[in-house]
Amino acid sequence: MRHHNSNRKFGRKKNVREALLKSLVLNLVIREKIKTTLPKAKELRPFIEKIITKAKKDTLASRRIVLSSLFNRAPETKKLFTKIGPRFKDRNGGYTRILKLGVRKSDGAEMAQIELLQE
């Protein structure tokens, strides 16, 4: 039974799907704005928001958790804890914005832009 399994599968196996989400998070941290399909952006939102919430509290444990969820990439983790985390210190969630961009010409997939807010 599939009770409470509401996450999207994207036609991929579990480890490939997790790698996709981690790479999307990594690109969003680096560029602070990425263009992707709408379902991927909607699935990415809770994943990145949990990471940013961890980055707001700068402890060794939270640094290790965030580092492991970003493919052990130290520069991006440092950016999360020095720039992005303090930016949202007074905000309780809602760190991202999803803008719909219309459909892609080649296959008709609905595109979206997900970006970090500039607060």
C-alpha positions in Angstrom: 0.0 0.0 0.0 1.1 3.6 -0.7 -0.3 5.3 2.3 1.5 8.7 3.0 3.9 8.2 0.1 3.1 11.4 -1.7 6.6 12.2 -3.0 7.1 12.2 -6.8 9.1 9.3 -8.3 10.2 11.0 -11.6 10.5 7.5 -13.2 13.7 6.9 -11.4 14.9 4.5 -8.7 15.4 5.8 -5.1 19.2 6.4 -5.2 19.0 8.2 -8.6 16.1 10.3 -7.4 18.0 11.3 -4.3 21.0 12.2 -6.3 18.9 14.3 -8.6 17.5 16.3 -5.6 20.9 16.7 -4.1 22.3 18.1 -7.3 19.4 20.5 -7.6 20.0 21.7 -4.1 23.7 22.1 -4.8 23.0 24.2 -7.9 20.4 26.2 -6.0 22.9 27.0 -3.3 25.6 28.0 -5.8 23.4 30.1 -8.2 20.5 31.0 -5.8 18.2 30.7 -8.8 17.7 27.7 -11.2 15.3 26.9 -14.0 13.8 23.4 -13.9 10.5 21.6 -14.5 7.6 22.5 -12.2 7.3 19.0 -10.5 11.1 19.0 -9.7 10.9 22.5 -8.3 7.9 21.6 -6.1 9.7 18.5 -4.9 12.9 20.5 -4.2 11.2 23.1 -2.1 10.8 21.1 1.2 14.3 19.6 0.7 16.1 22.9 0.5 14.0 24.5 3.2 14.9 21.9 5.7 18.6 22.4 4.8 18.3 26.2 5.2 16.6 25.7 8.6 19.5 23.6 9.7 22.0 26.2 8.4 20.3 28.9 10.5 21.6 27.2 13.7 25.4 27.1 13.4 26.4 24.1 15.4 28.9 21.3 14.6 26.1 18.7 14.3 24.0 20.8 11.9 27.1 21.5 9.8 27.8 17.8 9.5 24.2 17.0 8.6 24.2 19.7 5.9 27.6 18.7 4.6 26.4 15.1 4.1 23.3 16.2 2.2 25.5 18.3 -0.2 27.8 15.5 -1.5 30.4 16.6 1.1 31.0 19.9 -0.7 32.7 22.2 1.8 32.5 25.6 -0.1 28.8 25.3 -0.6 28.2 24.3 3.0 30.3 27.3 4.1 28.2 29.6 1.9 25.0 28.2 3.5 26.2 28.9 7.0 27.9 32.2 6.4 25.6 33.9 3.8 22.3 32.1 3.3 21.6 31.0 6.9 22.0 34.4 8.5 20.0 36.1 5.8 16.9 34.1 6.9 17.6 34.4 10.7 14.3 36.2 11.5 12.2 34.2 9.0 10.3 31.0 10.0 10.2 29.1 6.7 9.3 30.2 3.2 12.8 30.8 2.0 12.1 30.0 -1.7 9.8 31.3 -4.4 8.6 29.2 -7.4 7.7 31.2 -10.6 6.0 29.4 -13.4 7.6 30.0 -16.8 5.2 28.3 -19.2 5.8 25.1 -21.2 9.0 23.9 -22.8 8.8 23.9 -26.6 10.3 20.5 -27.2 8.2 18.2 -25.0 5.6 20.5 -23.5 6.9 20.1 -19.9 5.8 22.9 -17.6 8.9 24.9 -16.6 9.5 26.9 -13.4 12.2 29.0 -11.8 12.9 28.4 -8.1 14.9 31.0 -6.3 16.0 31.9 -2.8 14.4 35.1 -1.5 16.5 38.2 -1.0 15.7 39.0 2.6 
